[in-house]
Amino acid sequence: MLTFFCPHCWQRVPETADQCPHCGFDLRQTAQLSYDEQLVLALRHSVTEYRVTAAHILGQHGAVIALPEFQRIIETENDYYLLSEILRALLNIRDPRSVELMRQAAYHRSRLVAQLAQALLTSMIVEPDR
Ligand SMILES: [Zn+2]
């Protein structure tokens, strides 16, 4: 069963609510979005915890739609906690762009991120393509 949550404050909300009971956000704006699309929105949340959770679930789903936002974060951010979750999510997203993003992250300005990407890249390349 799906958990419905407010994309603004990330609190759980009733499926039928028009407005978030916690923060007042107009939920009709996002009601038509798929669960994965809502998770992609959550990647822009101000609280890192929620962003990490969203990245984790998107990875579990193998969500290709997360790749553009993952790319933006890899290119512009330095938070190791978030970036390491994104790199692990890339392992589960079966798309040639995932390998490209991992290659890009292997040269990340954060040394820790770059080292993790280099290690994960090895496991991605060793796997047979098909
Ligand atoms: Zn809310």
Backbone and ligand atoms as CSV (ligand in chain L), in Angstrom:
chain,resi,resn,atom,element,x,y,z
A,1,MET,N,N,0.835,-1.194,0.000
A,1,MET,CA,C,0.000,0.000,0.000
A,1,MET,C,C,0.876,1.253,0.000
A,2,LEU,N,N,0.479,2.237,-0.765
A,2,LEU,CA,C,1.254,3.463,-0.853
A,2,LEU,C,C,1.073,4.323,0.388
A,3,THR,N,N,2.153,4.962,0.777
A,3,THR,CA,C,2.067,5.962,1.821
A,3,THR,C,C,1.954,7.320,1.144
A,4,PHE,N,N,0.960,8.082,1.508
A,4,PHE,CA,C,0.835,9.419,0.939
A,4,PHE,C,C,1.497,10.407,1.872
A,5,PHE,N,N,2.227,11.326,1.284
A,5,PHE,CA,C,2.907,12.311,2.125
A,5,PHE,C,C,2.867,13.660,1.456
A,6,CYS,N,N,3.030,14.661,2.274
A,6,CYS,CA,C,3.046,16.035,1.780
A,6,CYS,C,C,4.424,16.329,1.183
A,7,PRO,N,N,4.501,16.728,-0.086
A,7,PRO,CA,C,5.816,16.986,-0.687
A,7,PRO,C,C,6.474,18.245,-0.129
A,8,HIS,N,N,5.729,19.006,0.662
A,8,HIS,CA,C,6.300,20.223,1.247
A,8,HIS,C,C,6.930,19.956,2.607
A,9,CYS,N,N,6.206,19.261,3.487
A,9,CYS,CA,C,6.743,19.020,4.837
A,9,CYS,C,C,7.062,17.550,5.093
A,10,TRP,N,N,6.684,16.668,4.129
A,10,TRP,CA,C,7.026,15.251,4.173
A,10,TRP,C,C,6.331,14.504,5.309
A,11,GLN,N,N,5.311,15.109,5.904
A,11,GLN,CA,C,4.516,14.382,6.894
A,11,GLN,C,C,3.536,13.487,6.143
A,12,ARG,N,N,3.132,12.400,6.790
A,12,ARG,CA,C,2.110,11.546,6.174
A,12,ARG,C,C,0.773,12.261,6.170
A,13,VAL,N,N,0.035,12.086,5.106
A,13,VAL,CA,C,-1.269,12.737,4.986
A,13,VAL,C,C,-2.296,11.703,4.518
A,14,PRO,N,N,-3.574,11.929,4.832
A,14,PRO,CA,C,-4.611,11.035,4.334
A,14,PRO,C,C,-4.674,11.103,2.805
A,15,GLU,N,N,-4.968,9.972,2.179
A,15,GLU,CA,C,-4.994,9.898,0.717
A,15,GLU,C,C,-5.942,10.935,0.119
A,16,THR,N,N,-7.041,11.218,0.803
A,16,THR,CA,C,-8.092,12.066,0.230
A,16,THR,C,C,-7.943,13.546,0.582
A,17,ALA,N,N,-6.913,13.895,1.357
A,17,ALA,CA,C,-6.792,15.290,1.805
A,17,ALA,C,C,-6.478,16.226,0.632
A,18,ASP,N,N,-7.131,17.386,0.582
A,18,ASP,CA,C,-6.829,18.414,-0.416
A,18,ASP,C,C,-5.708,19.318,0.069
A,19,GLN,N,N,-5.598,19.372,1.378
A,19,GLN,CA,C,-4.646,20.277,1.992
A,19,GLN,C,C,-3.885,19.499,3.069
A,20,CYS,N,N,-2.595,19.763,3.189
A,20,CYS,CA,C,-1.826,19.079,4.223
A,20,CYS,C,C,-2.289,19.546,5.605
A,21,PRO,N,N,-2.675,18.600,6.498
A,21,PRO,CA,C,-3.115,19.003,7.838
A,21,PRO,C,C,-1.965,19.526,8.705
A,22,HIS,N,N,-0.725,19.307,8.268
A,22,HIS,CA,C,0.432,19.719,9.071
A,22,HIS,C,C,0.941,21.105,8.689
A,23,CYS,N,N,1.014,21.385,7.387
A,23,CYS,CA,C,1.620,22.663,6.976
A,23,CYS,C,C,0.713,23.488,6.066
A,24,GLY,N,N,-0.446,22.937,5.673
A,24,GLY,CA,C,-1.381,23.712,4.863
A,24,GLY,C,C,-1.094,23.703,3.374
A,25,PHE,N,N,-0.085,22.945,2.933
A,25,PHE,CA,C,0.265,22.878,1.514
A,25,PHE,C,C,-0.917,22.354,0.697
A,26,ASP,N,N,-1.160,22.967,-0.456
A,26,ASP,CA,C,-2.262,22.561,-1.328
A,26,ASP,C,C,-1.884,21.271,-2.065
A,27,LEU,N,N,-2.426,20.172,-1.601
A,27,LEU,CA,C,-2.042,18.862,-2.133
A,27,LEU,C,C,-2.628,18.578,-3.511
A,28,ARG,N,N,-3.630,19.375,-3.916
A,28,ARG,CA,C,-4.218,19.139,-5.242
A,28,ARG,C,C,-3.194,19.387,-6.345
A,29,GLN,N,N,-2.192,20.234,-6.045
A,29,GLN,CA,C,-1.123,20.516,-7.019
A,29,GLN,C,C,-0.353,19.260,-7.399
A,30,THR,N,N,-0.194,18.367,-6.417
A,30,THR,CA,C,0.671,17.210,-6.662
A,30,THR,C,C,-0.108,15.900,-6.705
A,31,ALA,N,N,-1.448,15.973,-6.592
A,31,ALA,CA,C,-2.257,14.739,-6.530
A,31,ALA,C,C,-2.110,13.901,-7.791
A,32,GLN,N,N,-1.851,14.551,-8.923
A,32,GLN,CA,C,-1.757,13.802,-10.179
A,32,GLN,C,C,-0.371,13.184,-10.382
A,33,LEU,N,N,0.550,13.555,-9.527
A,33,LEU,CA,C,1.908,13.031,-9.697
A,33,LEU,C,C,1.989,11.580,-9.214
A,34,SER,N,N,2.818,10.798,-9.876
A,34,SER,CA,C,3.061,9.431,-9.415
A,34,SER,C,C,3.897,9.479,-8.138
A,35,TYR,N,N,3.948,8.359,-7.457
A,35,TYR,CA,C,4.735,8.275,-6.223
A,35,TYR,C,C,6.198,8.627,-6.506
A,36,ASP,N,N,6.753,8.077,-7.591
A,36,ASP,CA,C,8.151,8.365,-7.912
A,36,ASP,C,C,8.355,9.849,-8.240
A,37,GLU,N,N,7.381,10.457,-8.924
A,37,GLU,CA,C,7.501,11.890,-9.228
A,37,GLU,C,C,7.491,12.722,-7.952
A,38,GLN,N,N,6.681,12.283,-6.974
A,38,GLN,CA,C,6.667,12.995,-5.692
A,38,GLN,C,C,8.006,12.838,-4.973
A,39,LEU,N,N,8.601,11.656,-5.105
A,39,LEU,CA,C,9.911,11.436,-4.491
A,39,LEU,C,C,10.976,12.321,-5.140
A,40,VAL,N,N,10.871,12.502,-6.459
A,40,VAL,CA,C,11.824,13.384,-7.151
A,40,VAL,C,C,11.682,14.811,-6.613
A,41,LEU,N,N,10.439,15.244,-6.374
A,41,LEU,CA,C,10.217,16.554,-5.762
A,41,LEU,C,C,10.873,16.629,-4.381
A,42,ALA,N,N,10.759,15.542,-3.640
A,42,ALA,CA,C,11.306,15.517,-2.281
A,42,ALA,C,C,12.827,15.639,-2.277
A,43,LEU,N,N,13.464,15.337,-3.422
A,43,LEU,CA,C,14.919,15.506,-3.518
A,43,LEU,C,C,15.324,16.968,-3.359
A,44,ARG,N,N,14.349,17.878,-3.514
A,44,ARG,CA,C,14.635,19.306,-3.346
A,44,ARG,C,C,14.217,19.829,-1.975
A,45,HIS,N,N,13.825,18.928,-1.094
A,45,HIS,CA,C,13.395,19.342,0.237
A,45,HIS,C,C,14.543,20.000,0.997
A,46,SER,N,N,14.185,20.866,1.958
A,46,SER,CA,C,15.238,21.571,2.696
A,46,SER,C,C,15.886,20.685,3.764
A,47,VAL,N,N,15.214,19.617,4.170
A,47,VAL,CA,C,15.768,18.747,5.208
A,47,VAL,C,C,16.507,17.573,4.552
A,48,THR,N,N,17.801,17.472,4.812
A,48,THR,CA,C,18.626,16.448,4.163
A,48,THR,C,C,18.096,15.037,4.403
A,49,GLU,N,N,17.633,14.765,5.630
A,49,GLU,CA,C,17.094,13.439,5.964
A,49,GLU,C,C,16.047,12.984,4.941
A,50,TYR,N,N,15.140,13.877,4.607
A,50,TYR,CA,C,14.056,13.520,3.692
A,50,TYR,C,C,14.603,13.285,2.286
A,51,ARG,N,N,15.589,14.094,1.915
A,51,ARG,CA,C,16.193,13.939,0.592
A,51,ARG,C,C,16.900,12.588,0.494
A,52,VAL,N,N,17.596,12.211,1.563
A,52,VAL,CA,C,18.304,10.930,1.583
A,52,VAL,C,C,17.300,9.786,1.475
A,53,THR,N,N,16.197,9.893,2.223
A,53,THR,CA,C,15.161,8.863,2.178
A,53,THR,C,C,14.582,8.758,0.769
A,54,ALA,N,N,14.304,9.902,0.155
A,54,ALA,CA,C,13.740,9.911,-1.200
A,54,ALA,C,C,14.711,9.244,-2.185
A,55,ALA,N,N,15.986,9.576,-2.083
A,55,ALA,CA,C,16.992,8.987,-2.975
A,55,ALA,C,C,17.050,7.475,-2.782
A,56,HIS,N,N,16.955,7.057,-1.528
A,56,HIS,CA,C,17.018,5.627,-1.211
A,56,HIS,C,C,15.842,4.880,-1.866
A,57,ILE,N,N,14.633,5.423,-1.698
A,57,ILE,CA,C,13.444,4.749,-2.233
A,57,ILE,C,C,13.472,4.764,-3.769
A,58,LEU,N,N,13.906,5.882,-4.345
A,58,LEU,CA,C,14.006,5.959,-5.807
A,58,LEU,C,C,14.973,4.892,-6.328
A,59,GLY,N,N,16.031,4.655,-5.579
A,59,GLY,CA,C,16.969,3.594,-5.948
A,59,GLY,C,C,16.305,2.226,-5.878
A,60,GLN,N,N,15.562,1.997,-4.802
A,60,GLN,CA,C,14.854,0.714,-4.663
A,60,GLN,C,C,13.888,0.492,-5.826
A,61,HIS,N,N,13.287,1.579,-6.301
A,61,HIS,CA,C,12.329,1.484,-7.403
A,61,HIS,C,C,13.027,1.399,-8.768
A,62,GLY,N,N,14.329,1.608,-8.806
A,62,GLY,CA,C,15.023,1.669,-10.086
A,62,GLY,C,C,14.481,2.795,-10.950
A,63,ALA,N,N,14.187,3.925,-10.319
A,63,ALA,CA,C,13.440,5.006,-10.972
A,63,ALA,C,C,14.325,5.828,-11.911
A,64,VAL,N,N,14.181,5.568,-13.203
A,64,VAL,CA,C,14.930,6.300,-14.229
A,64,VAL,C,C,14.598,7.807,-14.192
A,65,ILE,N,N,13.370,8.154,-13.802
A,65,ILE,CA,C,12.983,9.578,-13.798
A,65,ILE,C,C,13.782,10.395,-12.774
A,66,ALA,N,N,14.472,9.730,-11.865
A,66,ALA,CA,C,15.266,10.463,-10.871
A,66,ALA,C,C,16.608,10.927,-11.448
A,67,LEU,N,N,17.020,10.385,-12.586
A,67,LEU,CA,C,18.389,10.627,-13.061
A,67,LEU,C,C,18.716,12.101,-13.321
A,68,PRO,N,N,17.819,12.890,-13.951
A,68,PRO,CA,C,18.170,14.300,-14.163
A,68,PRO,C,C,18.412,15.060,-12.851
A,69,GLU,N,N,17.589,14.787,-11.850
A,69,GLU,CA,C,17.757,15.457,-10.559
A,69,GLU,C,C,19.025,14.946,-9.857
A,70,PHE,N,N,19.293,13.650,-9.962
A,70,PHE,CA,C,20.539,13.103,-9.410
A,70,PHE,C,C,21.743,13.797,-10.055
A,71,GLN,N,N,21.651,13.978,-11.370
A,71,GLN,CA,C,22.756,14.633,-12.078
A,71,GLN,C,C,22.972,16.054,-11.557
A,72,ARG,N,N,21.860,16.785,-11.382
A,72,ARG,CA,C,21.954,18.167,-10.884
A,72,ARG,C,C,22.630,18.188,-9.511
A,73,ILE,N,N,22.243,17.245,-8.658
A,73,ILE,CA,C,22.796,17.216,-7.298
A,73,ILE,C,C,24.290,16.856,-7.336
A,74,ILE,N,N,24.649,15.878,-8.162
A,74,ILE,CA,C,26.062,15.488,-8.274
A,74,ILE,C,C,26.896,16.669,-8.765
A,75,GLU,N,N,26.330,17.442,-9.709
A,75,GLU,CA,C,27.082,18.556,-10.285
A,75,GLU,C,C,27.189,19.756,-9.348
A,76,THR,N,N,26.220,19.933,-8.467
A,76,THR,CA,C,26.179,21.196,-7.715
A,76,THR,C,C,26.344,21.047,-6.205
A,77,GLU,N,N,26.295,19.831,-5.665
A,77,GLU,CA,C,26.293,19.711,-4.204
A,77,GLU,C,C,27.465,18.885,-3.693
A,78,ASN,N,N,27.725,19.032,-2.371
A,78,ASN,CA,C,28.878,18.382,-1.755
A,78,ASN,C,C,28.532,17.527,-0.546
A,79,ASP,N,N,27.249,17.413,-0.223
A,79,ASP,CA,C,26.854,16.691,0.992
A,79,ASP,C,C,27.100,15.189,0.824
A,80,TYR,N,N,28.072,14.670,1.560
A,80,TYR,CA,C,28.456,13.270,1.378
A,80,TYR,C,C,27.319,12.317,1.716
A,81,TYR,N,N,26.581,12.655,2.775
A,81,TYR,CA,C,25.471,11.817,3.229
A,81,TYR,C,C,24.462,11.611,2.089
A,82,LEU,N,N,24.070,12.715,1.460
A,82,LEU,CA,C,23.110,12.640,0.360
A,82,LEU,C,C,23.742,11.997,-0.880
A,83,LEU,N,N,24.941,12.431,-1.222
A,83,LEU,CA,C,25.573,11.940,-2.450
A,83,LEU,C,C,25.872,10.442,-2.378
A,84,SER,N,N,26.251,9.945,-1.201
A,84,SER,CA,C,26.536,8.515,-1.112
A,84,SER,C,C,25.248,7.710,-1.328
A,85,GLU,N,N,24.123,8.229,-0.841
A,85,GLU,CA,C,22.847,7.528,-1.062
A,85,GLU,C,C,22.483,7.544,-2.552
A,86,ILE,N,N,22.733,8.665,-3.203
A,86,ILE,CA,C,22.442,8.773,-4.631
A,86,ILE,C,C,23.327,7.815,-5.438
A,87,LEU,N,N,24.591,7.741,-5.071
A,87,LEU,CA,C,25.494,6.841,-5.807
A,87,LEU,C,C,25.049,5.386,-5.645
A,88,ARG,N,N,24.615,5.028,-4.432
A,88,ARG,CA,C,24.127,3.655,-4.219
A,88,ARG,C,C,22.835,3.420,-4.999
A,89,ALA,N,N,21.982,4.450,-5.072
A,89,ALA,CA,C,20.727,4.326,-5.832
A,89,ALA,C,C,21.041,4.076,-7.310
A,90,LEU,N,N,22.099,4.728,-7.808
A,90,LEU,CA,C,22.466,4.556,-9.223
A,90,LEU,C,C,22.748,3.097,-9.563
A,91,LEU,N,N,23.247,2.352,-8.575
A,91,LEU,CA,C,23.546,0.928,-8.818
A,91,LEU,C,C,22.286,0.163,-9.207
A,92,ASN,N,N,21.147,0.614,-8.719
A,92,ASN,CA,C,19.881,-0.104,-8.955
A,92,ASN,C,C,19.106,0.434,-10.141
A,93,ILE,N,N,19.533,1.560,-10.689
A,93,ILE,CA,C,18.785,2.158,-11.802
A,93,ILE,C,C,19.446,1.719,-13.102
A,94,ARG,N,N,18.765,0.799,-13.757
A,94,ARG,CA,C,19.342,0.159,-14.948
A,94,ARG,C,C,19.185,1.068,-16.151
A,95,ASP,N,N,20.178,1.879,-16.373
A,95,ASP,CA,C,20.138,2.816,-17.489
A,95,ASP,C,C,21.584,3.196,-17.779
A,96,PRO,N,N,21.949,3.321,-19.059
A,96,PRO,CA,C,23.336,3.698,-19.378
A,96,PRO,C,C,23.745,5.017,-18.722
A,97,ARG,N,N,22.772,5.912,-18.505
A,97,ARG,CA,C,23.096,7.196,-17.875
A,97,ARG,C,C,23.567,7.025,-16.430
A,98,SER,N,N,23.141,5.932,-15.773
A,98,SER,CA,C,23.594,5.688,-14.399
A,98,SER,C,C,25.105,5.489,-14.368
A,99,VAL,N,N,25.616,4.724,-15.341
A,99,VAL,CA,C,27.059,4.492,-15.415
A,99,VAL,C,C,27.777,5.815,-15.715
A,100,GLU,N,N,27.193,6.602,-16.625
A,100,GLU,CA,C,27.791,7.902,-16.969
A,100,GLU,C,C,27.871,8.821,-15.741
A,101,LEU,N,N,26.774,8.856,-14.968
A,101,LEU,CA,C,26.760,9.699,-13.767
A,101,LEU,C,C,27.782,9.215,-12.749
A,102,MET,N,N,27.924,7.894,-12.631
A,102,MET,CA,C,28.899,7.345,-11.690
A,102,MET,C,C,30.314,7.721,-12.136
A,103,ARG,N,N,30.557,7.671,-13.459
A,103,ARG,CA,C,31.869,8.085,-13.998
A,103,ARG,C,C,32.139,9.545,-13.663
A,104,GLN,N,N,31.084,10.369,-13.840
A,104,GLN,CA,C,31.195,11.800,-13.537
A,104,GLN,C,C,31.508,12.001,-12.045
A,105,ALA,N,N,30.815,11.263,-11.191
A,105,ALA,CA,C,30.999,11.396,-9.738
A,105,ALA,C,C,32.387,10.920,-9.310
A,106,ALA,N,N,32.998,10.043,-10.114
A,106,ALA,CA,C,34.338,9.550,-9.788
A,106,ALA,C,C,35.380,10.677,-9.844
A,107,TYR,N,N,34.983,11.806,-10.454
A,107,TYR,CA,C,35.860,12.994,-10.486
A,107,TYR,C,C,35.267,14.130,-9.651
A,108,HIS,N,N,34.411,13.772,-8.691
A,108,HIS,CA,C,33.731,14.786,-7.880
A,108,HIS,C,C,34.747,15.598,-7.076
A,109,ARG,N,N,34.416,16.882,-6.851
A,109,ARG,CA,C,35.350,17.749,-6.103
A,109,ARG,C,C,35.481,17.323,-4.643
A,110,SER,N,N,34.458,16.648,-4.123
A,110,SER,CA,C,34.593,16.061,-2.789
A,110,SER,C,C,35.332,14.739,-2.922
A,111,ARG,N,N,36.481,14.641,-2.265
A,111,ARG,CA,C,37.330,13.463,-2.404
A,111,ARG,C,C,36.612,12.193,-1.934
A,112,LEU,N,N,35.854,12.310,-0.839
A,112,LEU,CA,C,35.119,11.151,-0.318
A,112,LEU,C,C,34.106,10.631,-1.335
A,113,VAL,N,N,33.386,11.568,-1.954
A,113,VAL,CA,C,32.391,11.193,-2.962
A,113,VAL,C,C,33.094,10.523,-4.142
A,114,ALA,N,N,34.195,11.115,-4.580
A,114,ALA,CA,C,34.933,10.578,-5.723
A,114,ALA,C,C,35.424,9.163,-5.434
A,115,GLN,N,N,35.920,8.952,-4.226
A,115,GLN,CA,C,36.439,7.622,-3.870
A,115,GLN,C,C,35.327,6.582,-3.859
A,116,LEU,N,N,34.168,6.970,-3.296
A,116,LEU,CA,C,33.039,6.033,-3.265
A,116,LEU,C,C,32.593,5.708,-4.690
A,117,ALA,N,N,32.493,6.738,-5.532
A,117,ALA,CA,C,32.050,6.526,-6.912
A,117,ALA,C,C,33.016,5.608,-7.654
A,118,GLN,N,N,34.315,5.793,-7.422
A,118,GLN,CA,C,35.306,4.929,-8.085
A,118,GLN,C,C,35.119,3.478,-7.666
A,119,ALA,N,N,34.870,3.257,-6.364
A,119,ALA,CA,C,34.674,1.896,-5.858
A,119,ALA,C,C,33.400,1.283,-6.440
A,120,LEU,N,N,32.326,2.058,-6.460
A,120,LEU,CA,C,31.049,1.532,-6.955
A,120,LEU,C,C,31.087,1.309,-8.465
A,121,LEU,N,N,31.821,2.162,-9.147
A,121,LEU,CA,C,31.937,2.059,-10.602
A,121,LEU,C,C,32.516,0.703,-10.989
A,122,THR,N,N,33.485,0.239,-10.211
A,122,THR,CA,C,34.092,-1.062,-10.472
A,122,THR,C,C,33.023,-2.149,-10.483
A,123,SER,N,N,32.138,-2.127,-9.487
A,123,SER,CA,C,31.112,-3.178,-9.421
A,123,SER,C,C,30.090,-3.032,-10.549
A,124,MET,N,N,29.870,-1.796,-11.012
A,124,MET,CA,C,28.936,-1.587,-12.129
A,124,MET,C,C,29.501,-2.133,-13.437
A,125,ILE,N,N,30.793,-1.934,-13.645
A,125,ILE,CA,C,31.399,-2.303,-14.916
A,125,ILE,C,C,31.634,-3.808,-14.999
A,126,VAL,N,N,31.904,-4.431,-13.852
A,126,VAL,CA,C,32.161,-5.865,-13.824
A,126,VAL,C,C,30.915,-6.646,-14.227
A,127,GLU,N,N,29.728,-6.108,-13.860
A,127,GLU,CA,C,28.484,-6.787,-14.209
A,127,GLU,C,C,28.290,-6.836,-15.719
A,128,PRO,N,N,27.874,-7.995,-16.245
A,128,PRO,CA,C,27.597,-8.055,-17.691
A,128,PRO,C,C,26.433,-7.146,-18.061
A,129,ASP,N,N,26.524,-6.520,-19.211
A,129,ASP,CA,C,25.492,-5.585,-19.621
A,129,ASP,C,C,24.153,-6.279,-19.877
A,130,ARG,N,N,24.194,-7.378,-20.584
A,130,ARG,CA,C,22.954,-8.123,-20.802
A,130,ARG,C,C,23.258,-9.580,-21.156
L,1,ZN,ZN,ZN,2.721,19.512,4.654
